[in-house]
């Protein structure tokens, strides 16, 4: 016999707070996250180093996440006089490079965007929330490249692994303040970034672009790439009241690509 508890199921339709901040929001996964959070009723600030086309229901700001002072100023200001309780660190730099030719400049720039940026944002957001005793949900975008090696991606893989370590450590530090910190590890997502991957594979596999796309799809047990909306749905889950006991971990969204 199943006994239903009608009063204590946390809601997946209710966010941890009204204000959300999303980076890398001009296109792809970031834009999908903004649209999904707006649909759930959030007040969203969409940030990107590129110009952002109008996103109905969202505010926008042009921001380089590697600029510590600019990031701190935007986060401290909040939205509508209230702090950001939901943080989505989606902005990323992806460049392929043969290891022996990988420049120090590219390595440092990759870490500045992919690791330092999320660090600055979470630190400023945590300070603002702790000051007014509000809970939060921070979501960092890692990748299956953070858990499994990819050829000619040493700097990128290292940065995405670092995000997982940052997520776990920050989750422990912020747990006493009811601020959860989790990461997502998307697989092959239909974005501009994956086009770069496909183009790189044409040389590695000695094939044309159609062959590269077929190769990428065939690696996925479900037989299809993920969409930005797939990733956005998981962001909304981790930002909801239904995920308040989940922190310090990562969720892989790859169609089963790395299951084996």
Secondary structure, 3 states (H helix, E strand, C coil): CCCCCCCCCCCCCCECCCEEEEECCCCHHHHHHHHHHHHCCCEEEEEECCCCCCCCCEEEEECCCCCHHHHHHHHHHCECCECCCEEEECCCCCCCCCHHHCCHHHHHHHHHHHHHHHHHHHHHHHHHHHHHCCCEEEEEECCHHHCCCCCCCHHHHHHHHHHHHHHHHHHHHHHHHCEEEEEEEECCECCHHHHHHHHHHHHHCCCCHHHHHHHHHHCCCCCCCECHHHHHHHHHHHCEHHHCCCCCCEEEECCCCCCC
